[in-house]
Amino acid sequence: MFDLIINLGTKKFLTPYITKNSIFAYNMQYHDDFILLQFNQPLRLTMASCWHQIAASQNFLNSSKFYLIYLNLNQDNQKLLISQTNLLPQNVNFYQRDNLRQLLLLTEDAQVLTSVADILHLTITQLNAAVTHYQVAKDD
């Protein structure tokens, strides 16, 4: 069992897998691209991206919009960021990929990369990061 399982796909494909412990959202830039975030559940789809939680926010997802941020950092920067999670904003959920190569931030704070860059003594442009903005999908 993983703390977070991420599946990407179409609405039609992902809808059967929605549970009470999941968040179903669409990409704000490409409205036909959907994401299913499943928390503390067994793996049901083989092409899933699996993550272990490093730090959790009690205030995550107070709104219907959030950012999913992939960080591809070298091993030293990963260790530094993980050791300094207390310096991240309080509304961030922080995960490490099962293969230990990537980090993931789930947050409502669009400025979180500024905090990450400050912790690592880098500029935002030096971060190897991908940011996607999501809107929680309404039930049909």
C-alpha positions as CSV (number, residue, x, y, z in Angstrom):
1,M,0.0,0.0,0.0
2,F,1.2,3.5,-0.9
3,D,0.5,6.9,0.7
4,L,-0.4,8.3,-2.7
5,I,-1.1,6.7,-6.1
6,I,-1.4,9.0,-9.1
7,N,-3.2,8.0,-12.3
8,L,-3.5,10.2,-15.4
9,G,-6.0,9.6,-18.2
10,T,-9.4,10.6,-19.6
11,K,-12.5,11.2,-17.5
12,K,-14.1,8.1,-18.9
13,F,-11.1,5.9,-18.1
14,L,-10.5,7.1,-14.5
15,T,-14.1,7.6,-13.3
16,P,-14.6,3.9,-12.3
17,Y,-11.7,4.1,-9.9
18,I,-12.9,7.1,-7.9
19,T,-13.4,6.3,-4.2
20,K,-14.1,8.3,-1.1
21,N,-10.3,8.5,-0.5
22,S,-9.4,10.0,-3.8
23,I,-9.4,13.4,-5.5
24,F,-10.4,13.6,-9.2
25,A,-9.4,16.7,-11.0
26,Y,-8.7,18.1,-14.4
27,N,-5.7,20.0,-15.7
28,M,-6.5,23.8,-15.8
29,Q,-4.5,24.2,-19.1
30,Y,-5.8,21.1,-20.8
31,H,-9.4,20.4,-19.6
32,D,-9.5,16.9,-21.2
33,D,-6.5,15.7,-19.1
34,F,-7.6,14.2,-15.8
35,I,-5.7,13.1,-12.7
36,L,-6.9,10.7,-10.0
37,L,-5.1,11.0,-6.7
38,Q,-5.7,8.0,-4.4
39,F,-4.7,8.2,-0.8
40,N,-3.8,5.1,1.3
41,Q,-5.2,2.6,-1.1
42,P,-3.9,-0.6,-2.7
43,L,-2.6,-0.4,-6.3
44,R,-5.5,-1.0,-8.8
45,L,-4.0,0.2,-12.0
46,T,-0.6,-1.1,-13.1
47,M,0.5,2.1,-14.9
48,A,0.2,4.2,-11.7
49,S,2.8,6.4,-10.1
50,C,3.4,5.4,-6.5
51,W,4.6,7.7,-3.7
52,H,5.5,7.6,0.0
53,Q,4.6,10.6,2.2
54,I,7.4,12.7,3.8
55,A,5.3,15.5,5.3
56,A,1.6,16.2,5.4
57,S,-0.5,19.3,5.8
58,Q,-3.6,19.3,7.8
59,N,-4.9,22.2,5.6
60,F,-4.4,20.7,2.2
61,L,-7.2,21.2,-0.3
62,N,-9.3,23.8,1.4
63,S,-10.1,25.1,-2.0
64,S,-11.0,23.2,-5.2
65,K,-7.7,24.2,-7.0
66,F,-4.3,22.9,-6.4
67,Y,-0.8,22.6,-7.9
68,L,1.1,19.3,-8.4
69,I,4.8,19.9,-8.6
70,Y,7.3,17.3,-9.6
71,L,10.9,18.0,-8.5
72,N,13.8,16.1,-10.1
73,L,16.8,16.9,-7.8
74,N,20.2,15.5,-7.4
75,Q,20.7,13.3,-4.3
76,D,22.3,16.0,-2.2
77,N,19.5,18.5,-2.8
78,Q,16.9,15.8,-2.2
79,K,18.4,15.0,1.2
80,L,18.7,18.7,2.0
81,L,15.0,19.4,1.1
82,I,13.8,16.3,3.0
83,S,15.8,17.3,6.1
84,Q,14.3,20.8,5.9
85,T,10.6,20.0,5.4
86,N,9.7,22.2,8.4
87,L,10.7,25.2,6.4
88,L,8.1,24.5,3.7
89,P,4.8,26.4,3.9
90,Q,2.3,24.6,6.1
91,N,-0.2,23.9,3.3
92,V,2.1,21.5,1.4
93,N,1.9,17.7,1.2
94,F,5.4,16.3,0.4
95,Y,6.0,12.9,-1.2
96,Q,9.0,10.8,-2.5
97,R,8.5,8.5,-5.5
98,D,8.7,4.8,-4.8
99,N,11.9,4.6,-6.9
100,L,13.4,7.5,-4.8
101,R,14.3,9.6,-7.8
102,Q,11.6,12.2,-7.7
103,L,9.9,14.4,-5.2
104,L,6.3,15.7,-5.4
105,L,4.6,18.6,-3.8
106,L,0.8,19.0,-3.6
107,T,-0.2,22.5,-2.6
108,E,-2.6,25.3,-3.1
109,D,0.3,27.8,-2.8
110,A,1.6,28.9,-6.2
111,Q,4.7,30.4,-4.6
112,V,5.9,27.2,-3.0
113,L,8.8,26.9,-5.5
114,T,10.2,30.1,-4.0
115,S,10.5,28.3,-0.6
116,V,12.1,25.2,-2.2
117,A,14.6,27.4,-4.0
118,D,15.4,29.3,-0.8
119,I,16.0,26.0,1.1
120,L,18.3,24.7,-1.6
121,H,20.1,28.1,-2.1
122,L,19.1,28.1,-5.7
123,T,17.0,30.3,-8.0
124,I,13.6,29.0,-9.2
125,T,15.0,28.8,-12.7
126,Q,17.7,26.4,-11.5
127,L,15.1,23.9,-10.2
128,N,14.3,21.0,-12.4
129,A,10.5,21.2,-11.7
130,A,7.3,20.7,-13.5
131,V,4.2,22.5,-12.3
132,T,0.6,21.6,-13.2
133,H,-2.5,23.4,-12.0
134,Y,-5.6,21.3,-11.3
135,Q,-9.2,22.0,-10.6
136,V,-11.2,19.4,-8.7
137,A,-13.8,17.9,-11.0
138,K,-17.5,18.3,-10.1
139,D,-19.7,15.3,-9.9
140,D,-21.9,14.8,-13.0
